[in-house]
Amino acid sequence: MDKRVISLASDLARKGMKHLIGNLPKPIFIENLTAIMDKLHLFLQEGVQSNLELTEDELLNAITENQITPFY
């Protein structure tokens, strides 16, 4: 992914008080998704409060059922 796009997404996340843990280039490979999920778990273990109420199984199910809509 273009570094400018990643930089812009990061800037927007910071301004919106959100945390950007990574990006998933297409096509999505399970190894990349696993790495992002690992980052999320580490991030949450560091004591950062989150409104995330989605389990890993729920996320994987949403992906399988095409319920995830990427926004660019």
All heavy atoms as a GROMACS GRO file, in nm:
protein
  574
    1MET      N    1   0.086  -0.117   0.000
    1MET     CA    2   0.000   0.000   0.000
    1MET      C    3   0.090   0.123   0.000
    1MET      O    4   0.194   0.125   0.063
    1MET     CB    5  -0.091  -0.003   0.123
    1MET     CG    6  -0.191   0.112   0.123
    1MET     SD    7  -0.308   0.106   0.261
    1MET     CE    8  -0.412  -0.027   0.209
    2ASP      N    9   0.048   0.224  -0.068
    2ASP     CA   10   0.123   0.350  -0.078
    2ASP      C   11   0.145   0.409   0.061
    2ASP      O   12   0.052   0.420   0.141
    2ASP     CB   13   0.044   0.447  -0.166
    2ASP     CG   14   0.121   0.574  -0.197
    2ASP    OD1   15   0.190   0.627  -0.108
    2ASP    OD2   16   0.111   0.620  -0.312
    3LYS      N   17   0.267   0.450   0.091
    3LYS     CA   18   0.300   0.506   0.222
    3LYS      C   19   0.219   0.631   0.253
    3LYS      O   20   0.188   0.659   0.367
    3LYS     CB   21   0.449   0.535   0.232
    3LYS     CG   22   0.532   0.411   0.239
    3LYS     CD   23   0.679   0.445   0.256
    3LYS     CE   24   0.760   0.317   0.261
    3LYS     NZ   25   0.900   0.342   0.290
    4ARG      N   26   0.184   0.708   0.150
    4ARG     CA   27   0.104   0.828   0.173
    4ARG      C   28  -0.036   0.793   0.221
    4ARG      O   29  -0.092   0.863   0.306
    4ARG     CB   30   0.096   0.912   0.045
    4ARG     CG   31   0.232   0.971   0.005
    4ARG     CD   32   0.222   1.041  -0.126
    4ARG     NE   33   0.191   0.941  -0.229
    4ARG     CZ   34   0.158   0.966  -0.353
    4ARG    NH1   35   0.150   1.090  -0.396
    4ARG    NH2   36   0.132   0.870  -0.438
    5VAL      N   37  -0.093   0.686   0.168
    5VAL     CA   38  -0.227   0.643   0.210
    5VAL      C   39  -0.221   0.595   0.355
    5VAL      O   40  -0.309   0.630   0.436
    5VAL     CB   41  -0.280   0.531   0.117
    5VAL    CG1   42  -0.410   0.474   0.170
    5VAL    CG2   43  -0.297   0.583  -0.025
    6ILE      N   44  -0.120   0.518   0.387
    6ILE     CA   45  -0.105   0.469   0.524
    6ILE      C   46  -0.085   0.587   0.620
    6ILE      O   47  -0.145   0.592   0.728
    6ILE     CB   48   0.012   0.369   0.534
    6ILE    CG1   49  -0.021   0.244   0.453
    6ILE    CG2   50   0.041   0.334   0.680
    6ILE    CD1   51   0.094   0.148   0.436
    7SER      N   52  -0.004   0.683   0.580
    7SER     CA   53   0.019   0.801   0.663
    7SER      C   54  -0.109   0.880   0.685
    7SER      O   55  -0.139   0.925   0.797
    7SER     CB   56   0.126   0.890   0.598
    7SER     OG   57   0.147   1.006   0.674
    8LEU      N   58  -0.187   0.898   0.580
    8LEU     CA   59  -0.314   0.970   0.590
    8LEU      C   60  -0.409   0.896   0.684
    8LEU      O   61  -0.472   0.958   0.770
    8LEU     CB   62  -0.378   0.988   0.452
    8LEU     CG   63  -0.515   1.054   0.450
    8LEU    CD1   64  -0.509   1.196   0.509
    8LEU    CD2   65  -0.569   1.057   0.309
    9ALA      N   66  -0.420   0.765   0.669
    9ALA     CA   67  -0.508   0.686   0.755
    9ALA      C   68  -0.464   0.698   0.901
    9ALA      O   69  -0.546   0.713   0.991
    9ALA     CB   70  -0.508   0.540   0.711
   10SER      N   71  -0.334   0.695   0.922
   10SER     CA   72  -0.281   0.708   1.057
   10SER      C   73  -0.314   0.845   1.116
   10SER      O   74  -0.354   0.856   1.232
   10SER     CB   75  -0.130   0.685   1.055
   10SER     OG   76  -0.076   0.696   1.183
   11ASP      N   77  -0.296   0.950   1.037
   11ASP     CA   78  -0.328   1.086   1.083
   11ASP      C   79  -0.476   1.099   1.118
   11ASP      O   80  -0.512   1.157   1.219
   11ASP     CB   81  -0.291   1.189   0.976
   11ASP     CG   82  -0.141   1.207   0.960
   11ASP    OD1   83  -0.066   1.163   1.048
   11ASP    OD2   84  -0.100   1.265   0.858
   12LEU      N   85  -0.562   1.045   1.031
   12LEU     CA   86  -0.706   1.052   1.056
   12LEU      C   87  -0.743   0.974   1.183
   12LEU      O   88  -0.828   1.018   1.261
   12LEU     CB   89  -0.784   0.998   0.937
   12LEU     CG   90  -0.782   1.085   0.812
   12LEU    CD1   91  -0.846   1.011   0.694
   12LEU    CD2   92  -0.852   1.216   0.836
   13ALA      N   93  -0.680   0.861   1.203
   13ALA     CA   94  -0.708   0.782   1.323
   13ALA      C   95  -0.668   0.859   1.448
   13ALA      O   96  -0.744   0.863   1.546
   13ALA     CB   97  -0.633   0.649   1.316
   14ARG      N   98  -0.551   0.922   1.446
   14ARG     CA   99  -0.506   0.999   1.562
   14ARG      C  100  -0.600   1.116   1.590
   14ARG      O  101  -0.635   1.142   1.705
   14ARG     CB  102  -0.364   1.052   1.539
   14ARG     CG  103  -0.257   0.956   1.583
   14ARG     CD  104  -0.121   1.025   1.590
   14ARG     NE  105  -0.075   1.074   1.462
   14ARG     CZ  106  -0.012   1.003   1.370
   14ARG    NH1  107   0.013   0.876   1.393
   14ARG    NH2  108   0.026   1.057   1.257
   15LYS      N  109  -0.641   1.185   1.486
   15LYS     CA  110  -0.731   1.299   1.504
   15LYS      C  111  -0.866   1.256   1.557
   15LYS      O  112  -0.932   1.331   1.628
   15LYS     CB  113  -0.746   1.376   1.373
   15LYS     CG  114  -0.621   1.452   1.336
   15LYS     CD  115  -0.635   1.523   1.204
   15LYS     CE  116  -0.503   1.593   1.170
   15LYS     NZ  117  -0.503   1.653   1.039
   16GLY      N  118  -0.908   1.137   1.523
   16GLY     CA  119  -1.036   1.085   1.570
   16GLY      C  120  -1.022   1.006   1.699
   16GLY      O  121  -1.116   0.939   1.741
   17MET      N  122  -0.903   1.014   1.762
   17MET     CA  123  -0.877   0.942   1.887
   17MET      C  124  -0.898   0.791   1.871
   17MET      O  125  -0.948   0.724   1.959
   17MET     CB  126  -0.964   0.997   2.000
   17MET     CG  127  -0.944   1.144   2.028
   17MET     SD  128  -0.775   1.185   2.077
   17MET     CE  129  -0.768   1.111   2.238
   18LYS      N  130  -0.861   0.740   1.757
   18LYS     CA  131  -0.870   0.596   1.730
   18LYS      C  132  -0.728   0.540   1.722
   18LYS      O  133  -0.631   0.612   1.708
   18LYS     CB  134  -0.941   0.570   1.596
   18LYS     CG  135  -1.078   0.631   1.585
   18LYS     CD  136  -1.172   0.571   1.684
   18LYS     CE  137  -1.310   0.636   1.668
   18LYS     NZ  138  -1.386   0.634   1.787
   19HIS      N  139  -0.717   0.410   1.730
   19HIS     CA  140  -0.587   0.344   1.722
   19HIS      C  141  -0.582   0.260   1.594
   19HIS      O  142  -0.672   0.181   1.569
   19HIS     CB  143  -0.563   0.256   1.843
   19HIS     CG  144  -0.563   0.332   1.971
   19HIS    ND1  145  -0.455   0.403   2.014
   19HIS    CD2  146  -0.660   0.352   2.063
   19HIS    CE1  147  -0.483   0.462   2.128
   19HIS    NE2  148  -0.608   0.432   2.160
   20LEU      N  149  -0.479   0.279   1.517
   20LEU     CA  150  -0.461   0.204   1.394
   20LEU      C  151  -0.358   0.095   1.423
   20LEU      O  152  -0.243   0.124   1.454
   20LEU     CB  153  -0.411   0.297   1.282
   20LEU     CG  154  -0.392   0.238   1.145
   20LEU    CD1  155  -0.527   0.192   1.090
   20LEU    CD2  156  -0.330   0.342   1.052
   21ILE      N  157  -0.400  -0.030   1.418
   21ILE     CA  158  -0.308  -0.139   1.452
   21ILE      C  159  -0.244  -0.202   1.329
   21ILE      O  160  -0.154  -0.284   1.342
   21ILE     CB  161  -0.377  -0.248   1.536
   21ILE    CG1  162  -0.494  -0.309   1.461
   21ILE    CG2  163  -0.417  -0.193   1.670
   21ILE    CD1  164  -0.549  -0.433   1.526
   22GLY      N  165  -0.289  -0.165   1.210
   22GLY     CA  166  -0.228  -0.220   1.090
   22GLY      C  167  -0.322  -0.210   0.971
   22GLY      O  168  -0.430  -0.153   0.980
   23ASN      N  169  -0.276  -0.263   0.860
   23ASN     CA  170  -0.358  -0.265   0.740
   23ASN      C  171  -0.355  -0.405   0.680
   23ASN      O  172  -0.260  -0.480   0.701
   23ASN     CB  173  -0.312  -0.160   0.638
   23ASN     CG  174  -0.175  -0.190   0.585
   23ASN    OD1  175  -0.082  -0.218   0.660
   23ASN    ND2  176  -0.159  -0.184   0.455
   24LEU      N  177  -0.459  -0.439   0.608
   24LEU     CA  178  -0.470  -0.570   0.544
   24LEU      C  179  -0.480  -0.551   0.393
   24LEU      O  180  -0.586  -0.517   0.342
   24LEU     CB  181  -0.592  -0.646   0.594
   24LEU     CG  182  -0.585  -0.697   0.737
   24LEU    CD1  183  -0.721  -0.749   0.781
   24LEU    CD2  184  -0.480  -0.804   0.750
   25PRO      N  185  -0.368  -0.570   0.324
   25PRO     CA  186  -0.374  -0.557   0.177
   25PRO      C  187  -0.451  -0.674   0.116
   25PRO      O  188  -0.458  -0.782   0.174
   25PRO     CB  189  -0.227  -0.560   0.135
   25PRO     CG  190  -0.158  -0.633   0.245
   25PRO     CD  191  -0.236  -0.604   0.371
   26LYS      N  192  -0.513  -0.647   0.003
   26LYS     CA  193  -0.583  -0.753  -0.070
   26LYS      C  194  -0.483  -0.829  -0.155
   26LYS      O  195  -0.390  -0.770  -0.206
   26LYS     CB  196  -0.690  -0.693  -0.161
   26LYS     CG  197  -0.808  -0.637  -0.089
   26LYS     CD  198  -0.908  -0.590  -0.192
   26LYS     CE  199  -1.023  -0.517  -0.128
   26LYS     NZ  200  -1.117  -0.471  -0.227
   27PRO      N  201  -0.501  -0.955  -0.177
   27PRO     CA  202  -0.598  -1.041  -0.110
   27PRO      C  203  -0.555  -1.063   0.036
   27PRO      O  204  -0.436  -1.057   0.068
   27PRO     CB  205  -0.592  -1.172  -0.188
   27PRO     CG  206  -0.455  -1.175  -0.246
   27PRO     CD  207  -0.418  -1.031  -0.271
   28ILE      N  208  -0.652  -1.086   0.122
   28ILE     CA  209  -0.623  -1.106   0.264
   28ILE      C  210  -0.581  -1.251   0.285
   28ILE      O  211  -0.654  -1.344   0.248
   28ILE     CB  212  -0.745  -1.072   0.350
   28ILE    CG1  213  -0.777  -0.923   0.336
   28ILE    CG2  214  -0.721  -1.108   0.496
   28ILE    CD1  215  -0.902  -0.878   0.406
   29PHE      N  216  -0.463  -1.268   0.342
   29PHE     CA  217  -0.412  -1.400   0.376
   29PHE      C  218  -0.426  -1.422   0.526
   29PHE      O  219  -0.413  -1.328   0.605
   29PHE     CB  220  -0.266  -1.414   0.335
   29PHE     CG  221  -0.246  -1.409   0.186
   29PHE    CD1  222  -0.197  -1.294   0.127
   29PHE    CD2  223  -0.276  -1.517   0.106
   29PHE    CE1  224  -0.179  -1.287  -0.010
   29PHE    CE2  225  -0.258  -1.512  -0.031
   29PHE     CZ  226  -0.209  -1.397  -0.089
   30ILE      N  227  -0.453  -1.545   0.565
   30ILE     CA  228  -0.474  -1.576   0.706
   30ILE      C  229  -0.352  -1.536   0.790
   30ILE      O  230  -0.368  -1.493   0.904
   30ILE     CB  231  -0.511  -1.725   0.726
   30ILE    CG1  232  -0.559  -1.752   0.869
   30ILE    CG2  233  -0.394  -1.815   0.694
   30ILE    CD1  234  -0.691  -1.691   0.901
   31GLU      N  235  -0.233  -1.546   0.734
   31GLU     CA  236  -0.113  -1.508   0.809
   31GLU      C  237  -0.114  -1.359   0.842
   31GLU      O  238  -0.077  -1.319   0.952
   31GLU     CB  239   0.014  -1.541   0.729
   31GLU     CG  240   0.035  -1.689   0.704
   31GLU     CD  241  -0.040  -1.741   0.582
   31GLU    OE1  242  -0.097  -1.660   0.504
   31GLU    OE2  243  -0.045  -1.864   0.566
   32ASN      N  244  -0.157  -1.276   0.748
   32ASN     CA  245  -0.165  -1.131   0.771
   32ASN      C  246  -0.273  -1.098   0.874
   32ASN      O  247  -0.254  -1.014   0.961
   32ASN     CB  248  -0.192  -1.056   0.641
   32ASN     CG  249  -0.080  -1.069   0.542
   32ASN    OD1  250   0.029  -1.114   0.575
   32ASN    ND2  251  -0.105  -1.031   0.419
   33LEU      N  252  -0.387  -1.165   0.862
   33LEU     CA  253  -0.496  -1.143   0.956
   33LEU      C  254  -0.453  -1.186   1.097
   33LEU      O  255  -0.480  -1.117   1.195
   33LEU     CB  256  -0.621  -1.218   0.914
   33LEU     CG  257  -0.743  -1.205   1.006
   33LEU    CD1  258  -0.784  -1.060   1.023
   33LEU    CD2  259  -0.858  -1.289   0.952
   34THR      N  260  -0.385  -1.299   1.105
   34THR     CA  261  -0.336  -1.347   1.234
   34THR      C  262  -0.239  -1.247   1.296
   34THR      O  263  -0.246  -1.220   1.417
   34THR     CB  264  -0.268  -1.484   1.218
   34THR    OG1  265  -0.363  -1.576   1.165
   34THR    CG2  266  -0.215  -1.537   1.350
   35ALA      N  267  -0.151  -1.189   1.215
   35ALA     CA  268  -0.056  -1.090   1.267
   35ALA      C  269  -0.129  -0.968   1.321
   35ALA      O  270  -0.094  -0.915   1.428
   35ALA     CB  271   0.043  -1.050   1.157
   36ILE      N  272  -0.232  -0.922   1.251
   36ILE     CA  273  -0.310  -0.807   1.296
   36ILE      C  274  -0.383  -0.841   1.426
   36ILE      O  275  -0.388  -0.762   1.521
   36ILE     CB  276  -0.410  -0.760   1.189
   36ILE    CG1  277  -0.336  -0.704   1.068
   36ILE    CG2  278  -0.510  -0.660   1.245
   36ILE    CD1  279  -0.266  -0.573   1.093
   37MET      N  280  -0.441  -0.961   1.433
   37MET     CA  281  -0.511  -1.003   1.555
   37MET      C  282  -0.413  -1.012   1.672
   37MET      O  283  -0.447  -0.975   1.784
   37MET     CB  284  -0.582  -1.137   1.532
   37MET     CG  285  -0.696  -1.130   1.432
   37MET     SD  286  -0.828  -1.017   1.478
   37MET     CE  287  -0.893  -1.099   1.620
   38ASP      N  288  -0.292  -1.061   1.646
   38ASP     CA  289  -0.190  -1.067   1.752
   38ASP      C  290  -0.156  -0.927   1.802
   38ASP      O  291  -0.142  -0.905   1.922
   38ASP     CB  292  -0.064  -1.137   1.702
   38ASP     CG  293  -0.084  -1.286   1.681
   38ASP    OD1  294  -0.183  -1.342   1.733
   38ASP    OD2  295   0.000  -1.347   1.612
   39LYS      N  296  -0.143  -0.832   1.709
   39LYS     CA  297  -0.116  -0.693   1.748
   39LYS      C  298  -0.230  -0.638   1.833
   39LYS      O  299  -0.208  -0.567   1.931
   39LYS     CB  300  -0.099  -0.603   1.625
   39LYS     CG  301   0.034  -0.613   1.558
   39LYS     CD  302   0.040  -0.511   1.446
   39LYS     CE  303   0.170  -0.512   1.374
   39LYS     NZ  304   0.174  -0.411   1.268
   40LEU      N  305  -0.354  -0.670   1.795
   40LEU     CA  306  -0.469  -0.624   1.870
   40LEU      C  307  -0.466  -0.680   2.013
   40LEU      O  308  -0.488  -0.607   2.109
   40LEU     CB  309  -0.599  -0.665   1.801
   40LEU     CG  310  -0.728  -0.634   1.876
   40LEU    CD1  311  -0.744  -0.483   1.898
   40LEU    CD2  312  -0.848  -0.690   1.801
   41HIS      N  313  -0.437  -0.809   2.025
   41HIS     CA  314  -0.431  -0.869   2.158
   41HIS      C  315  -0.323  -0.803   2.243
   41HIS      O  316  -0.346  -0.773   2.361
   41HIS     CB  317  -0.408  -1.020   2.148
   41HIS     CG  318  -0.525  -1.096   2.096
   41HIS    ND1  319  -0.644  -1.106   2.165
   41HIS    CD2  320  -0.543  -1.164   1.982
   41HIS    CE1  321  -0.730  -1.178   2.095
   41HIS    NE2  322  -0.671  -1.214   1.983
   42LEU      N  323  -0.206  -0.779   2.185
   42LEU     CA  324  -0.100  -0.712   2.260
   42LEU      C  325  -0.141  -0.571   2.299
   42LEU      O  326  -0.117  -0.526   2.411
   42LEU     CB  327   0.028  -0.706   2.176
   42LEU     CG  328   0.102  -0.837   2.158
   42LEU    CD1  329   0.218  -0.820   2.060
   42LEU    CD2  330   0.153  -0.889   2.292
   43PHE      N  331  -0.203  -0.502   2.207
   43PHE     CA  332  -0.249  -0.366   2.232
   43PHE      C  333  -0.347  -0.363   2.349
   43PHE      O  334  -0.336  -0.281   2.440
   43PHE     CB  335  -0.315  -0.311   2.105
   43PHE     CG  336  -0.372  -0.174   2.120
   43PHE    CD1  337  -0.290  -0.063   2.120
   43PHE    CD2  338  -0.508  -0.156   2.132
   43PHE    CE1  339  -0.343   0.065   2.132
   43PHE    CE2  340  -0.562  -0.029   2.145
   43PHE     CZ  341  -0.479   0.082   2.145
   44LEU      N  342  -0.442  -0.455   2.350
   44LEU     CA  343  -0.542  -0.459   2.455
   44LEU      C  344  -0.483  -0.504   2.589
   44LEU      O  345  -0.527  -0.459   2.694
   44LEU     CB  346  -0.659  -0.549   2.415
   44LEU     CG  347  -0.741  -0.500   2.296
   44LEU    CD1  348  -0.848  -0.602   2.260
   44LEU    CD2  349  -0.803  -0.365   2.324
   45GLN      N  350  -0.381  -0.588   2.585
   45GLN     CA  351  -0.316  -0.634   2.708
   45GLN      C  352  -0.236  -0.523   2.776
   45GLN      O  353  -0.210  -0.531   2.895
   45GLN     CB  354  -0.223  -0.752   2.680
   45GLN     CG  355  -0.298  -0.879   2.649
   45GLN     CD  356  -0.205  -0.992   2.609
   45GLN    OE1  357  -0.085  -0.975   2.601
   45GLN    NE2  358  -0.263  -1.108   2.584
   46GLU      N  359  -0.200  -0.421   2.702
   46GLU     CA  360  -0.121  -0.312   2.757
   46GLU      C  361  -0.207  -0.216   2.839
   46GLU      O  362  -0.160  -0.111   2.881
   46GLU     CB  363  -0.047  -0.237   2.646
   46GLU     CG  364   0.062  -0.320   2.582
   46GLU     CD  365   0.130  -0.251   2.467
   46GLU    OE1  366   0.092  -0.138   2.434
   46GLU    OE2  367   0.222  -0.311   2.410
   47GLY      N  368  -0.332  -0.250   2.861
   47GLY     CA  369  -0.418  -0.171   2.948
   47GLY      C  370  -0.491  -0.057   2.879
   47GLY      O  371  -0.549   0.027   2.945
   48VAL      N  372  -0.491  -0.054   2.749
   48VAL     CA  373  -0.563   0.050   2.676
   48VAL      C  374  -0.711   0.014   2.676
   48VAL      O  375  -0.748  -0.098   2.644
   48VAL     CB  376  -0.510   0.063   2.531
   48VAL    CG1  377  -0.591   0.165   2.454
   48VAL    CG2  378  -0.364   0.100   2.533
   49GLN      N  379  -0.793   0.108   2.715
   49GLN     CA  380  -0.936   0.085   2.716
   49GLN      C  381  -0.987   0.077   2.573
   49GLN      O  382  -0.944   0.150   2.486
   49GLN     CB  383  -1.009   0.197   2.791
   49GLN     CG  384  -0.974   0.204   2.937
   49GLN     CD  385  -1.019   0.081   3.012
   49GLN    OE1  386  -1.127   0.029   2.988
   49GLN    NE2  387  -0.936   0.033   3.103
   50SER      N  388  -1.082  -0.011   2.550
   50SER     CA  389  -1.137  -0.028   2.417
   50SER      C  390  -1.288  -0.046   2.424
   50SER      O  391  -1.340  -0.103   2.520
   50SER     CB  392  -1.074  -0.150   2.350
   50SER     OG  393  -1.138  -0.179   2.228
   51ASN      N  394  -1.356   0.001   2.322
   51ASN     CA  395  -1.499  -0.024   2.310
   51ASN      C  396  -1.526  -0.150   2.229
   51ASN      O  397  -1.639  -0.180   2.198
   51ASN     CB  398  -1.567   0.095   2.241
   51ASN     CG  399  -1.562   0.219   2.327
   51ASN    OD1  400  -1.560   0.210   2.448
   51ASN    ND2  401  -1.560   0.335   2.264
   52LEU      N  402  -1.419  -0.220   2.194
   52LEU     CA  403  -1.430  -0.340   2.112
   52LEU      C  404  -1.497  -0.451   2.193
   52LEU      O  405  -1.446  -0.492   2.296
   52LEU     CB  406  -1.291  -0.386   2.066
   52LEU     CG  407  -1.286  -0.507   1.975
   52LEU    CD1  408  -1.355  -0.475   1.843
   52LEU    CD2  409  -1.143  -0.548   1.950
   53GLU      N  410  -1.612  -0.494   2.146
   53GLU     CA  411  -1.684  -0.602   2.213
   53GLU      C  412  -1.703  -0.717   2.116
   53GLU      O  413  -1.805  -0.785   2.119
   53GLU     CB  414  -1.817  -0.551   2.266
   53GLU     CG  415  -1.803  -0.446   2.374
   53GLU     CD  416  -1.935  -0.399   2.428
   53GLU    OE1  417  -2.037  -0.467   2.406
   53GLU    OE2  418  -1.936  -0.296   2.494
   54LEU      N  419  -1.605  -0.739   2.032
   54LEU     CA  420  -1.612  -0.839   1.928
   54LEU      C  421  -1.509  -0.946   1.957
   54LEU      O  422  -1.391  -0.916   1.975
   54LEU     CB  423  -1.583  -0.773   1.792
   54LEU     CG  424  -1.598  -0.854   1.666
   54LEU    CD1  425  -1.745  -0.889   1.644
   54LEU    CD2  426  -1.546  -0.775   1.547
   55THR      N  427  -1.552  -1.071   1.965
   55THR     CA  428  -1.458  -1.179   1.990
   55THR      C  429  -1.389  -1.218   1.859
   55THR      O  430  -1.436  -1.182   1.749
   55THR     CB  431  -1.528  -1.304   2.047
   55THR    OG1  432  -1.614  -1.358   1.946
   55THR    CG2  433  -1.605  -1.272   2.174
   56GLU      N  434  -1.282  -1.290   1.872
   56GLU     CA  435  -1.210  -1.336   1.752
   56GLU      C  436  -1.300  -1.424   1.667
   56GLU      O  437  -1.302  -1.412   1.544
   56GLU     CB  438  -1.084  -1.412   1.794
   56GLU     CG  439  -0.997  -1.452   1.677
   56GLU     CD  440  -0.866  -1.514   1.720
   56GLU    OE1  441  -0.831  -1.508   1.839
   56GLU    OE2  442  -0.797  -1.568   1.632
   57ASP      N  443  -1.377  -1.512   1.731
   57ASP     CA  444  -1.469  -1.598   1.657
   57ASP      C  445  -1.575  -1.517   1.582
   57ASP      O  446  -1.610  -1.549   1.468
   57ASP     CB  447  -1.538  -1.698   1.750
   57ASP     CG  448  -1.445  -1.807   1.798
   57ASP    OD1  449  -1.344  -1.834   1.729
   57ASP    OD2  450  -1.473  -1.866   1.904
   58GLU      N  451  -1.626  -1.412   1.647
   58GLU     CA  452  -1.725  -1.326   1.581
   58GLU      C  453  -1.664  -1.255   1.461
   58GLU      O  454  -1.728  -1.242   1.356
   58GLU     CB  455  -1.780  -1.224   1.679
   58GLU     CG  456  -1.870  -1.285   1.786
   58GLU     CD  457  -1.907  -1.188   1.895
   58GLU    OE1  458  -1.825  -1.100   1.930
   58GLU    OE2  459  -2.019  -1.200   1.947
   59LEU      N  460  -1.540  -1.208   1.475
   59LEU     CA  461  -1.472  -1.142   1.364
   59LEU      C  462  -1.451  -1.239   1.248
   59LEU      O  463  -1.480  -1.207   1.133
   59LEU     CB  464  -1.339  -1.082   1.408
   59LEU     CG  465  -1.255  -1.020   1.297
   59LEU    CD1  466  -1.331  -0.906   1.230
   59LEU    CD2  467  -1.123  -0.972   1.352
   60LEU      N  468  -1.401  -1.358   1.279
   60LEU     CA  469  -1.378  -1.457   1.173
   60LEU      C  470  -1.509  -1.496   1.105
   60LEU      O  471  -1.513  -1.512   0.983
   60LEU     CB  472  -1.307  -1.580   1.231
   60LEU     CG  473  -1.164  -1.556   1.275
   60LEU    CD1  474  -1.108  -1.679   1.344
   60LEU    CD2  475  -1.076  -1.516   1.158
   61ASN      N  476  -1.616  -1.507   1.182
   61ASN     CA  477  -1.747  -1.537   1.124
   61ASN      C  478  -1.794  -1.424   1.032
   61ASN      O  479  -1.844  -1.447   0.924
   61ASN     CB  480  -1.850  -1.563   1.233
   61ASN     CG  481  -1.984  -1.604   1.176
   61ASN    OD1  482  -1.992  -1.701   1.101
   61ASN    ND2  483  -2.087  -1.531   1.210
   62ALA      N  484  -1.774  -1.299   1.078
   62ALA     CA  485  -1.814  -1.183   0.996
   62ALA      C  486  -1.737  -1.181   0.865
   62ALA      O  487  -1.794  -1.150   0.760
   62ALA     CB  488  -1.791  -1.054   1.074
   63ILE      N  489  -1.609  -1.216   0.870
   63ILE     CA  490  -1.529  -1.220   0.747
   63ILE      C  491  -1.581  -1.330   0.655
   63ILE      O  492  -1.600  -1.308   0.535
   63ILE     CB  493  -1.380  -1.240   0.780
   63ILE    CG1  494  -1.326  -1.116   0.850
   63ILE    CG2  495  -1.300  -1.273   0.654
   63ILE    CD1  496  -1.188  -1.133   0.910
   64THR      N  497  -1.605  -1.447   0.713
   64THR     CA  498  -1.654  -1.561   0.635
   64THR      C  499  -1.788  -1.530   0.569
   64THR      O  500  -1.813  -1.569   0.455
   64THR     CB  501  -1.669  -1.685   0.726
   64THR    OG1  502  -1.543  -1.714   0.784
   64THR    CG2  503  -1.716  -1.806   0.647
   65GLU      N  504  -1.874  -1.457   0.639
   65GLU     CA  505  -2.007  -1.426   0.590
   65GLU      C  506  -2.011  -1.296   0.508
   65GLU      O  507  -2.120  -1.244   0.479
   65GLU     CB  508  -2.105  -1.416   0.708
   65GLU     CG  509  -2.121  -1.545   0.786
   65GLU     CD  510  -2.184  -1.655   0.704
   65GLU    OE1  511  -2.274  -1.626   0.623
   65GLU    OE2  512  -2.143  -1.771   0.721
   66ASN      N  513  -1.893  -1.241   0.474
   66ASN     CA  514  -1.884  -1.118   0.395
   66ASN      C  515  -1.960  -1.002   0.458
   66ASN      O  516  -2.026  -0.924   0.391
   66ASN     CB  517  -1.933  -1.140   0.251
   66ASN     CG  518  -1.845  -1.236   0.176
   66ASN    OD1  519  -1.723  -1.229   0.185
   66ASN    ND2  520  -1.905  -1.328   0.103
   67GLN      N  521  -1.950  -0.991   0.591
   67GLN     CA  522  -2.016  -0.883   0.663
   67GLN      C  523  -1.923  -0.766   0.690
   67GLN      O  524  -1.965  -0.668   0.753
   67GLN     CB  525  -2.072  -0.936   0.796
   67GLN     CG  526  -2.179  -1.042   0.778
   67GLN     CD  527  -2.222  -1.104   0.909
   67GLN    OE1  528  -2.159  -1.085   1.012
   67GLN    NE2  529  -2.330  -1.180   0.904
   68ILE      N  530  -1.801  -0.773   0.644
   68ILE     CA  531  -1.703  -0.666   0.662
   68ILE      C  532  -1.703  -0.581   0.536
   68ILE      O  533  -1.688  -0.632   0.426
   68ILE     CB  534  -1.562  -0.721   0.688
   68ILE    CG1  535  -1.560  -0.816   0.807
   68ILE    CG2  536  -1.461  -0.609   0.702
   68ILE    CD1  537  -1.583  -0.749   0.940
   69THR      N  538  -1.720  -0.450   0.552
   69THR     CA  539  -1.718  -0.359   0.438
   69THR      C  540  -1.599  -0.264   0.453
   69THR      O  541  -1.596  -0.183   0.546
   69THR     CB  542  -1.848  -0.275   0.433
   69THR    OG1  543  -1.960  -0.364   0.427
   69THR    CG2  544  -1.849  -0.184   0.311
   70PRO      N  545  -1.501  -0.277   0.366
   70PRO     CA  546  -1.386  -0.184   0.374
   70PRO      C  547  -1.425  -0.045   0.321
   70PRO      O  548  -1.503  -0.034   0.227
   70PRO     CB  549  -1.281  -0.250   0.284
   70PRO     CG  550  -1.358  -0.332   0.188
   70PRO     CD  551  -1.485  -0.374   0.259
   71PHE      N  552  -1.374   0.056   0.386
   71PHE     CA  553  -1.394   0.193   0.341
   71PHE      C  554  -1.258   0.251   0.304
   71PHE      O  555  -1.162   0.233   0.376
   71PHE     CB  556  -1.458   0.278   0.452
   71PHE     CG  557  -1.599   0.237   0.481
   71PHE    CD1  558  -1.626   0.145   0.580
   71PHE    CD2  559  -1.703   0.290   0.407
   71PHE    CE1  560  -1.757   0.106   0.605
   71PHE    CE2  561  -1.834   0.252   0.433
   71PHE     CZ  562  -1.860   0.160   0.532
   72TYR      N  563  -1.253   0.320   0.191
   72TYR     CA  564  -1.127   0.375   0.143
   72TYR      C  565  -1.135   0.524   0.138
   72TYR      O  566  -1.236   0.581   0.114
   72TYR     CB  567  -1.094   0.320   0.004
   72TYR     CG  568  -1.085   0.171   0.001
   72TYR    CD1  569  -1.193   0.092  -0.034
   72TYR    CD2  570  -0.967   0.108   0.038
   72TYR    CE1  571  -1.184  -0.045  -0.036
   72TYR    CE2  572  -0.957  -0.031   0.037
   72TYR     CZ  573  -1.066  -0.107  -0.002
   72TYR     OH  574  -1.055  -0.241  -0.002
   0.00000   0.00000   0.00000
